[in-house]
């Protein structure tokens, strides 16, 4: 059971950290709507591009 928990936590961390580490989603410096919107937009565009790349390879 502990192994499954660790695997799930690592998967969640990668899901969140990959867009940030790649530079697509900058961490918001304030809680303004514009900053949050840029973060979510970068996050979404990273995963959309990743899915497009993965599906085009098939």
PDB file of N, H, CA, C and O in Angstrom:
ATOM      1  N   UNK A   1       0.819  -1.194   0.000  1.00  0.00           N
ATOM      2  CA  UNK A   1       0.000   0.000   0.000  1.00  0.00           C
ATOM      3  C   UNK A   1       0.867   1.264   0.000  1.00  0.00           C
ATOM      4  O   UNK A   1       0.494   2.275  -0.594  1.00  0.00           O
ATOM      5  N   UNK A   2       2.020   1.202   0.664  1.00  0.00           N
ATOM      6  H   UNK A   2       2.323   0.381   1.147  1.00  0.00           H
ATOM      7  CA  UNK A   2       2.899   2.368   0.726  1.00  0.00           C
ATOM      8  C   UNK A   2       3.496   2.672  -0.639  1.00  0.00           C
ATOM      9  O   UNK A   2       3.693   3.839  -0.978  1.00  0.00           O
ATOM     10  N   UNK A   3       3.785   1.654  -1.419  1.00  0.00           N
ATOM     11  H   UNK A   3       3.625   0.707  -1.144  1.00  0.00           H
ATOM     12  CA  UNK A   3       4.367   1.848  -2.742  1.00  0.00           C
ATOM     13  C   UNK A   3       3.377   2.571  -3.648  1.00  0.00           C
ATOM     14  O   UNK A   3       3.764   3.474  -4.390  1.00  0.00           O
ATOM     15  N   UNK A   4       2.122   2.187  -3.596  1.00  0.00           N
ATOM     16  H   UNK A   4       1.808   1.453  -2.994  1.00  0.00           H
ATOM     17  CA  UNK A   4       1.099   2.822  -4.429  1.00  0.00           C
ATOM     18  C   UNK A   4       0.965   4.297  -4.047  1.00  0.00           C
ATOM     19  O   UNK A   4       0.824   5.148  -4.926  1.00  0.00           O
ATOM     20  N   UNK A   5       1.004   4.604  -2.775  1.00  0.00           N
ATOM     21  H   UNK A   5       1.118   3.913  -2.061  1.00  0.00           H
ATOM     22  CA  UNK A   5       0.909   5.982  -2.310  1.00  0.00           C
ATOM     23  C   UNK A   5       2.084   6.805  -2.819  1.00  0.00           C
ATOM     24  O   UNK A   5       1.902   7.936  -3.270  1.00  0.00           O
ATOM     25  N   UNK A   6       3.271   6.253  -2.750  1.00  0.00           N
ATOM     26  H   UNK A   6       3.419   5.334  -2.384  1.00  0.00           H
ATOM     27  CA  UNK A   6       4.465   6.956  -3.224  1.00  0.00           C
ATOM     28  C   UNK A   6       4.388   7.186  -4.722  1.00  0.00           C
ATOM     29  O   UNK A   6       4.742   8.266  -5.195  1.00  0.00           O
ATOM     30  N   UNK A   7       3.940   6.205  -5.471  1.00  0.00           N
ATOM     31  H   UNK A   7       3.653   5.328  -5.087  1.00  0.00           H
ATOM     32  CA  UNK A   7       3.829   6.342  -6.922  1.00  0.00           C
ATOM     33  C   UNK A   7       2.806   7.414  -7.282  1.00  0.00           C
ATOM     34  O   UNK A   7       3.036   8.209  -8.193  1.00  0.00           O
ATOM     35  N   UNK A   8       1.685   7.440  -6.577  1.00  0.00           N
ATOM     36  H   UNK A   8       1.499   6.793  -5.837  1.00  0.00           H
ATOM     37  CA  UNK A   8       0.656   8.451  -6.837  1.00  0.00           C
ATOM     38  C   UNK A   8       1.186   9.850  -6.513  1.00  0.00           C
ATOM     39  O   UNK A   8       0.951  10.784  -7.280  1.00  0.00           O
ATOM     40  N   UNK A   9       1.887  10.010  -5.407  1.00  0.00           N
ATOM     41  H   UNK A   9       2.078   9.251  -4.785  1.00  0.00           H
ATOM     42  CA  UNK A   9       2.440  11.314  -5.036  1.00  0.00           C
ATOM     43  C   UNK A   9       3.486  11.784  -6.045  1.00  0.00           C
ATOM     44  O   UNK A   9       3.533  12.969  -6.375  1.00  0.00           O
ATOM     45  N   UNK A  10       4.319  10.877  -6.536  1.00  0.00           N
ATOM     46  H   UNK A  10       4.281   9.915  -6.268  1.00  0.00           H
ATOM     47  CA  UNK A  10       5.321  11.241  -7.542  1.00  0.00           C
ATOM     48  C   UNK A  10       4.637  11.643  -8.848  1.00  0.00           C
ATOM     49  O   UNK A  10       5.062  12.598  -9.498  1.00  0.00           O
ATOM     50  N   UNK A  11       3.593  10.929  -9.233  1.00  0.00           N
ATOM     51  H   UNK A  11       3.248  10.153  -8.704  1.00  0.00           H
ATOM     52  CA  UNK A  11       2.875  11.262 -10.461  1.00  0.00           C
ATOM     53  C   UNK A  11       2.215  12.642 -10.354  1.00  0.00           C
ATOM     54  O   UNK A  11       2.250  13.417 -11.310  1.00  0.00           O
ATOM     55  N   UNK A  12       1.625  12.950  -9.215  1.00  0.00           N
ATOM     56  H   UNK A  12       1.597  12.321  -8.439  1.00  0.00           H
ATOM     57  CA  UNK A  12       1.006  14.258  -9.009  1.00  0.00           C
ATOM     58  C   UNK A  12       2.075  15.355  -9.029  1.00  0.00           C
ATOM     59  O   UNK A  12       1.874  16.413  -9.625  1.00  0.00           O
ATOM     60  N   UNK A  13       3.208  15.097  -8.377  1.00  0.00           N
ATOM     61  H   UNK A  13       3.371  14.237  -7.892  1.00  0.00           H
ATOM     62  CA  UNK A  13       4.285  16.085  -8.361  1.00  0.00           C
ATOM     63  C   UNK A  13       4.811  16.348  -9.767  1.00  0.00           C
ATOM     64  O   UNK A  13       5.070  17.499 -10.121  1.00  0.00           O
ATOM     65  N   UNK A  14       4.972  15.310 -10.569  1.00  0.00           N
ATOM     66  H   UNK A  14       4.762  14.375 -10.282  1.00  0.00           H
ATOM     67  CA  UNK A  14       5.431  15.491 -11.945  1.00  0.00           C
ATOM     68  C   UNK A  14       4.404  16.246 -12.769  1.00  0.00           C
ATOM     69  O   UNK A  14       4.768  17.098 -13.580  1.00  0.00           O
ATOM     70  N   UNK A  15       3.135  15.951 -12.575  1.00  0.00           N
ATOM     71  H   UNK A  15       2.839  15.259 -11.916  1.00  0.00           H
ATOM     72  CA  UNK A  15       2.067  16.625 -13.302  1.00  0.00           C
ATOM     73  C   UNK A  15       2.091  18.122 -13.029  1.00  0.00           C
ATOM     74  O   UNK A  15       1.831  18.920 -13.930  1.00  0.00           O
ATOM     75  N   UNK A  16       2.395  18.505 -11.815  1.00  0.00           N
ATOM     76  H   UNK A  16       2.606  17.857 -11.084  1.00  0.00           H
ATOM     77  CA  UNK A  16       2.420  19.916 -11.449  1.00  0.00           C
ATOM     78  C   UNK A  16       3.767  20.561 -11.769  1.00  0.00           C
ATOM     79  O   UNK A  16       3.807  21.700 -12.232  1.00  0.00           O
ATOM     80  N   UNK A  17       4.867  19.852 -11.528  1.00  0.00           N
ATOM     81  H   UNK A  17       4.834  18.926 -11.151  1.00  0.00           H
ATOM     82  CA  UNK A  17       6.188  20.459 -11.655  1.00  0.00           C
ATOM     83  C   UNK A  17       6.728  20.523 -13.073  1.00  0.00           C
ATOM     84  O   UNK A  17       7.519  21.419 -13.370  1.00  0.00           O
ATOM     85  N   UNK A  18       6.343  19.625 -13.955  1.00  0.00           N
ATOM     86  H   UNK A  18       5.701  18.898 -13.714  1.00  0.00           H
ATOM     87  CA  UNK A  18       6.896  19.646 -15.308  1.00  0.00           C
ATOM     88  C   UNK A  18       6.628  20.955 -16.047  1.00  0.00           C
ATOM     89  O   UNK A  18       7.556  21.498 -16.647  1.00  0.00           O
ATOM     90  N   UNK A  19       5.404  21.490 -16.032  1.00  0.00           N
ATOM     91  H   UNK A  19       4.650  21.050 -15.545  1.00  0.00           H
ATOM     92  CA  UNK A  19       5.201  22.780 -16.698  1.00  0.00           C
ATOM     93  C   UNK A  19       5.986  23.924 -16.053  1.00  0.00           C
ATOM     94  O   UNK A  19       6.431  24.838 -16.748  1.00  0.00           O
ATOM     95  N   UNK A  20       6.156  23.879 -14.750  1.00  0.00           N
ATOM     96  H   UNK A  20       5.795  23.137 -14.185  1.00  0.00           H
ATOM     97  CA  UNK A  20       6.885  24.935 -14.053  1.00  0.00           C
ATOM     98  C   UNK A  20       8.363  24.853 -14.388  1.00  0.00           C
ATOM     99  O   UNK A  20       8.990  25.872 -14.678  1.00  0.00           O
ATOM    100  N   UNK A  21       8.926  23.653 -14.351  1.00  0.00           N
ATOM    101  H   UNK A  21       8.416  22.826 -14.115  1.00  0.00           H
ATOM    102  CA  UNK A  21      10.347  23.486 -14.630  1.00  0.00           C
ATOM    103  C   UNK A  21      10.693  23.752 -16.088  1.00  0.00           C
ATOM    104  O   UNK A  21      11.817  24.156 -16.389  1.00  0.00           O
ATOM    105  N   UNK A  22       9.755  23.534 -16.993  1.00  0.00           N
ATOM    106  H   UNK A  22       8.842  23.206 -16.749  1.00  0.00           H
ATOM    107  CA  UNK A  22      10.016  23.799 -18.402  1.00  0.00           C
ATOM    108  C   UNK A  22       9.940  25.288 -18.726  1.00  0.00           C
ATOM    109  O   UNK A  22      10.420  25.712 -19.777  1.00  0.00           O
ATOM    110  N   UNK A  23       9.359  26.072 -17.860  1.00  0.00           N
ATOM    111  H   UNK A  23       8.969  25.727 -17.006  1.00  0.00           H
ATOM    112  CA  UNK A  23       9.267  27.504 -18.064  1.00  0.00           C
ATOM    113  C   UNK A  23       7.971  27.952 -18.703  1.00  0.00           C
ATOM    114  O   UNK A  23       7.791  29.148 -18.933  1.00  0.00           O
ATOM    115  N   UNK A  24       7.070  27.046 -18.997  1.00  0.00           N
ATOM    116  H   UNK A  24       7.216  26.074 -18.810  1.00  0.00           H
ATOM    117  CA  UNK A  24       5.789  27.423 -19.599  1.00  0.00           C
ATOM    118  C   UNK A  24       4.848  28.057 -18.591  1.00  0.00           C
ATOM    119  O   UNK A  24       4.118  28.988 -18.932  1.00  0.00           O
ATOM    120  N   UNK A  25       4.852  27.583 -17.381  1.00  0.00           N
ATOM    121  H   UNK A  25       5.445  26.827 -17.104  1.00  0.00           H
ATOM    122  CA  UNK A  25       3.966  28.112 -16.338  1.00  0.00           C
ATOM    123  C   UNK A  25       4.831  28.749 -15.251  1.00  0.00           C
ATOM    124  O   UNK A  25       5.447  28.061 -14.437  1.00  0.00           O
ATOM    125  N   UNK A  26       4.861  30.075 -15.262  1.00  0.00           N
ATOM    126  H   UNK A  26       4.361  30.634 -15.924  1.00  0.00           H
ATOM    127  CA  UNK A  26       5.622  30.779 -14.241  1.00  0.00           C
ATOM    128  C   UNK A  26       4.811  30.843 -12.955  1.00  0.00           C
ATOM    129  O   UNK A  26       3.600  31.060 -12.994  1.00  0.00           O
ATOM    130  N   UNK A  27       5.464  30.657 -11.828  1.00  0.00           N
ATOM    131  H   UNK A  27       6.448  30.481 -11.796  1.00  0.00           H
ATOM    132  CA  UNK A  27       4.785  30.700 -10.535  1.00  0.00           C
ATOM    133  C   UNK A  27       4.314  32.131 -10.285  1.00  0.00           C
ATOM    134  O   UNK A  27       5.106  33.065 -10.408  1.00  0.00           O
ATOM    135  N   UNK A  28       3.043  32.320  -9.937  1.00  0.00           N
ATOM    136  H   UNK A  28       2.400  31.562  -9.837  1.00  0.00           H
ATOM    137  CA  UNK A  28       2.538  33.676  -9.715  1.00  0.00           C
ATOM    138  C   UNK A  28       3.227  34.346  -8.531  1.00  0.00           C
ATOM    139  O   UNK A  28       3.432  33.732  -7.484  1.00  0.00           O
ATOM    140  N   UNK A  29       3.582  35.624  -8.718  1.00  0.00           N
ATOM    141  H   UNK A  29       3.415  36.123  -9.568  1.00  0.00           H
ATOM    142  CA  UNK A  29       4.209  36.366  -7.625  1.00  0.00           C
ATOM    143  C   UNK A  29       3.177  37.007  -6.714  1.00  0.00           C
ATOM    144  O   UNK A  29       3.469  37.314  -5.558  1.00  0.00           O
ATOM    145  N   UNK A  30       1.976  37.210  -7.226  1.00  0.00           N
ATOM    146  H   UNK A  30       1.739  36.961  -8.165  1.00  0.00           H
ATOM    147  CA  UNK A  30       0.885  37.746  -6.408  1.00  0.00           C
ATOM    148  C   UNK A  30      -0.377  36.956  -6.728  1.00  0.00           C
ATOM    149  O   UNK A  30      -0.400  36.151  -7.659  1.00  0.00           O
ATOM    150  N   UNK A  31      -1.394  37.188  -5.967  1.00  0.00           N
ATOM    151  H   UNK A  31      -1.375  37.842  -5.211  1.00  0.00           H
ATOM    152  CA  UNK A  31      -2.646  36.459  -6.164  1.00  0.00           C
ATOM    153  C   UNK A  31      -3.621  37.226  -7.052  1.00  0.00           C
ATOM    154  O   UNK A  31      -4.835  37.076  -6.921  1.00  0.00           O
ATOM    155  N   UNK A  32      -3.085  38.052  -7.960  1.00  0.00           N
ATOM    156  H   UNK A  32      -2.098  38.174  -8.066  1.00  0.00           H
ATOM    157  CA  UNK A  32      -3.972  38.797  -8.854  1.00  0.00           C
ATOM    158  C   UNK A  32      -4.532  37.857  -9.916  1.00  0.00           C
ATOM    159  O   UNK A  32      -3.957  36.810 -10.215  1.00  0.00           O
ATOM    160  N   UNK A  33      -5.656  38.257 -10.469  1.00  0.00           N
ATOM    161  H   UNK A  33      -6.123  39.107 -10.226  1.00  0.00           H
ATOM    162  CA  UNK A  33      -6.315  37.418 -11.465  1.00  0.00           C
ATOM    163  C   UNK A  33      -5.447  37.240 -12.705  1.00  0.00           C
ATOM    164  O   UNK A  33      -5.454  36.171 -13.315  1.00  0.00           O
ATOM    165  N   UNK A  34      -4.705  38.270 -13.083  1.00  0.00           N
ATOM    166  H   UNK A  34      -4.699  39.138 -12.588  1.00  0.00           H
ATOM    167  CA  UNK A  34      -3.844  38.194 -14.260  1.00  0.00           C
ATOM    168  C   UNK A  34      -2.725  37.176 -14.055  1.00  0.00           C
ATOM    169  O   UNK A  34      -2.449  36.365 -14.940  1.00  0.00           O
ATOM    170  N   UNK A  35      -2.088  37.219 -12.899  1.00  0.00           N
ATOM    171  H   UNK A  35      -2.313  37.878 -12.180  1.00  0.00           H
ATOM    172  CA  UNK A  35      -0.995  36.285 -12.604  1.00  0.00           C
ATOM    173  C   UNK A  35      -1.496  34.842 -12.573  1.00  0.00           C
ATOM    174  O   UNK A  35      -0.856  33.949 -13.129  1.00  0.00           O
ATOM    175  N   UNK A  36      -2.617  34.616 -11.936  1.00  0.00           N
ATOM    176  H   UNK A  36      -3.137  35.341 -11.484  1.00  0.00           H
ATOM    177  CA  UNK A  36      -3.193  33.272 -11.860  1.00  0.00           C
ATOM    178  C   UNK A  36      -3.593  32.795 -13.248  1.00  0.00           C
ATOM    179  O   UNK A  36      -3.402  31.626 -13.582  1.00  0.00           O
ATOM    180  N   UNK A  37      -4.144  33.688 -14.052  1.00  0.00           N
ATOM    181  H   UNK A  37      -4.300  34.638 -13.781  1.00  0.00           H
ATOM    182  CA  UNK A  37      -4.537  33.338 -15.406  1.00  0.00           C
ATOM    183  C   UNK A  37      -3.353  32.957 -16.277  1.00  0.00           C
ATOM    184  O   UNK A  37      -3.436  32.012 -17.061  1.00  0.00           O
ATOM    185  N   UNK A  38      -2.250  33.686 -16.146  1.00  0.00           N
ATOM    186  H   UNK A  38      -2.183  34.454 -15.509  1.00  0.00           H
ATOM    187  CA  UNK A  38      -1.047  33.342 -16.906  1.00  0.00           C
ATOM    188  C   UNK A  38      -0.496  31.985 -16.470  1.00  0.00           C
ATOM    189  O   UNK A  38      -0.021  31.205 -17.297  1.00  0.00           O
ATOM    190  N   UNK A  39      -0.564  31.708 -15.161  1.00  0.00           N
ATOM    191  H   UNK A  39      -0.949  32.341 -14.490  1.00  0.00           H
ATOM    192  CA  UNK A  39      -0.082  30.417 -14.661  1.00  0.00           C
ATOM    193  C   UNK A  39      -0.929  29.275 -15.205  1.00  0.00           C
ATOM    194  O   UNK A  39      -0.395  28.285 -15.705  1.00  0.00           O
ATOM    195  N   UNK A  40      -2.239  29.411 -15.108  1.00  0.00           N
ATOM    196  H   UNK A  40      -2.672  30.215 -14.702  1.00  0.00           H
ATOM    197  CA  UNK A  40      -3.136  28.352 -15.578  1.00  0.00           C
ATOM    198  C   UNK A  40      -3.035  28.194 -17.096  1.00  0.00           C
ATOM    199  O   UNK A  40      -3.070  27.077 -17.612  1.00  0.00           O
ATOM    200  N   UNK A  41      -2.909  29.313 -17.804  1.00  0.00           N
ATOM    201  H   UNK A  41      -2.880  30.221 -17.385  1.00  0.00           H
ATOM    202  CA  UNK A  41      -2.755  29.249 -19.248  1.00  0.00           C
ATOM    203  C   UNK A  41      -1.468  28.547 -19.670  1.00  0.00           C
ATOM    204  O   UNK A  41      -1.477  27.738 -20.599  1.00  0.00           O
ATOM    205  N   UNK A  42      -0.375  28.850 -19.000  1.00  0.00           N
ATOM    206  H   UNK A  42      -0.369  29.507 -18.246  1.00  0.00           H
ATOM    207  CA  UNK A  42       0.889  28.178 -19.291  1.00  0.00           C
ATOM    208  C   UNK A  42       0.837  26.709 -18.946  1.00  0.00           C
ATOM    209  O   UNK A  42       1.373  25.871 -19.671  1.00  0.00           O
ATOM    210  N   UNK A  43       0.190  26.399 -17.836  1.00  0.00           N
ATOM    211  H   UNK A  43      -0.245  27.080 -17.247  1.00  0.00           H
ATOM    212  CA  UNK A  43       0.031  25.012 -17.397  1.00  0.00           C
ATOM    213  C   UNK A  43      -0.763  24.212 -18.432  1.00  0.00           C
ATOM    214  O   UNK A  43      -0.373  23.110 -18.818  1.00  0.00           O
ATOM    215  N   UNK A  44      -1.883  24.790 -18.872  1.00  0.00           N
ATOM    216  H   UNK A  44      -2.200  25.685 -18.559  1.00  0.00           H
ATOM    217  CA  UNK A  44      -2.737  24.106 -19.839  1.00  0.00           C
ATOM    218  C   UNK A  44      -2.046  23.982 -21.197  1.00  0.00           C
ATOM    219  O   UNK A  44      -2.129  22.937 -21.843  1.00  0.00           O
ATOM    220  N   UNK A  45      -1.369  25.038 -21.628  1.00  0.00           N
ATOM    221  H   UNK A  45      -1.302  25.887 -21.103  1.00  0.00           H
ATOM    222  CA  UNK A  45      -0.719  24.967 -22.941  1.00  0.00           C
ATOM    223  C   UNK A  45       0.407  23.937 -22.944  1.00  0.00           C
ATOM    224  O   UNK A  45       0.646  23.287 -23.962  1.00  0.00           O
ATOM    225  N   UNK A  46       1.100  23.781 -21.820  1.00  0.00           N
ATOM    226  H   UNK A  46       0.907  24.309 -20.993  1.00  0.00           H
ATOM    227  CA  UNK A  46       2.145  22.760 -21.744  1.00  0.00           C
ATOM    228  C   UNK A  46       1.561  21.367 -21.956  1.00  0.00           C
ATOM    229  O   UNK A  46       2.085  20.586 -22.751  1.00  0.00           O
ATOM    230  N   UNK A  47       0.477  21.055 -21.248  1.00  0.00           N
ATOM    231  H   UNK A  47       0.051  21.689 -20.602  1.00  0.00           H
ATOM    232  CA  UNK A  47      -0.090  19.716 -21.340  1.00  0.00           C
ATOM    233  C   UNK A  47      -0.788  19.486 -22.678  1.00  0.00           C
ATOM    234  O   UNK A  47      -0.802  18.359 -23.173  1.00  0.00           O
ATOM    235  N   UNK A  48      -1.367  20.526 -23.273  1.00  0.00           N
ATOM    236  H   UNK A  48      -1.356  21.442 -22.871  1.00  0.00           H
ATOM    237  CA  UNK A  48      -1.952  20.377 -24.592  1.00  0.00           C
ATOM    238  C   UNK A  48      -0.862  20.077 -25.618  1.00  0.00           C
ATOM    239  O   UNK A  48      -1.026  19.192 -26.457  1.00  0.00           O
ATOM    240  N   UNK A  49       0.251  20.812 -25.554  1.00  0.00           N
ATOM    241  H   UNK A  49       0.384  21.531 -24.872  1.00  0.00           H
ATOM    242  CA  UNK A  49       1.368  20.556 -26.473  1.00  0.00           C
ATOM    243  C   UNK A  49       1.961  19.162 -26.249  1.00  0.00           C
ATOM    244  O   UNK A  49       2.334  18.479 -27.203  1.00  0.00           O
ATOM    245  N   UNK A  50       2.045  18.749 -24.990  1.00  0.00           N
ATOM    246  H   UNK A  50       1.743  19.304 -24.215  1.00  0.00           H
ATOM    247  CA  UNK A  50       2.588  17.420 -24.693  1.00  0.00           C
ATOM    248  C   UNK A  50       1.674  16.326 -25.251  1.00  0.00           C
ATOM    249  O   UNK A  50       2.154  15.340 -25.810  1.00  0.00           O
ATOM    250  N   UNK A  51       0.376  16.499 -25.102  1.00  0.00           N
ATOM    251  H   UNK A  51      -0.013  17.301 -24.647  1.00  0.00           H
ATOM    252  CA  UNK A  51      -0.570  15.509 -25.645  1.00  0.00           C
ATOM    253  C   UNK A  51      -0.542  15.498 -27.168  1.00  0.00           C
ATOM    254  O   UNK A  51      -0.620  14.430 -27.774  1.00  0.00           O
ATOM    255  N   UNK A  52      -0.432  16.669 -27.800  1.00  0.00           N
ATOM    256  H   UNK A  52      -0.369  17.537 -27.308  1.00  0.00           H
ATOM    257  CA  UNK A  52      -0.328  16.722 -29.261  1.00  0.00           C
ATOM    258  C   UNK A  52       0.912  15.990 -29.734  1.00  0.00           C
ATOM    259  O   UNK A  52       0.855  15.234 -30.703  1.00  0.00           O
ATOM    260  N   UNK A  53       2.028  16.206 -29.064  1.00  0.00           N
ATOM    261  H   UNK A  53       2.075  16.820 -28.276  1.00  0.00           H
ATOM    262  CA  UNK A  53       3.270  15.539 -29.439  1.00  0.00           C
ATOM    263  C   UNK A  53       3.168  14.025 -29.260  1.00  0.00           C
ATOM    264  O   UNK A  53       3.629  13.258 -30.105  1.00  0.00           O
ATOM    265  N   UNK A  54       2.567  13.610 -28.163  1.00  0.00           N
ATOM    266  H   UNK A  54       2.193  14.234 -27.477  1.00  0.00           H
ATOM    267  CA  UNK A  54       2.436  12.182 -27.901  1.00  0.00           C
ATOM    268  C   UNK A  54       1.511  11.512 -28.912  1.00  0.00           C
ATOM    269  O   UNK A  54       1.796  10.408 -29.378  1.00  0.00           O
ATOM    270  N   UNK A  55       0.411  12.170 -29.249  1.00  0.00           N
ATOM    271  H   UNK A  55       0.180  13.066 -28.871  1.00  0.00           H
ATOM    272  CA  UNK A  55      -0.534  11.585 -30.194  1.00  0.00           C
ATOM    273  C   UNK A  55      -0.020  11.618 -31.619  1.00  0.00           C
ATOM    274  O   UNK A  55      -0.352  10.736 -32.410  1.00  0.00           O
ATOM    275  N   UNK A  56       0.781  12.612 -31.964  1.00  0.00           N
ATOM    276  H   UNK A  56       1.050  13.329 -31.321  1.00  0.00           H
ATOM    277  CA  UNK A  56       1.321  12.663 -33.323  1.00  0.00           C
ATOM    278  C   UNK A  56       2.406  11.603 -33.520  1.00  0.00           C
ATOM    279  O   UNK A  56       2.669  11.187 -34.649  1.00  0.00           O
ATOM    280  N   UNK A  57       3.030  11.168 -32.435  1.00  0.00           N
ATOM    281  H   UNK A  57       2.817  11.506 -31.519  1.00  0.00           H
ATOM    282  CA  UNK A  57       4.044  10.120 -32.532  1.00  0.00           C
ATOM    283  C   UNK A  57       3.412   8.750 -32.787  1.00  0.00           C
ATOM    284  O   UNK A  57       4.079   7.829 -33.259  1.00  0.00           O
ATOM    285  N   UNK A  58       2.147   8.627 -32.477  1.00  0.00           N
ATOM    286  H   UNK A  58       1.606   9.375 -32.094  1.00  0.00           H
ATOM    287  CA  UNK A  58       1.462   7.360 -32.711  1.00  0.00           C
ATOM    288  C   UNK A  58       1.135   7.268 -34.149  1.00  0.00           C
ATOM    289  O   UNK A  58       0.550   6.278 -34.587  1.00  0.00           O
TER     290      UNK A  58
END
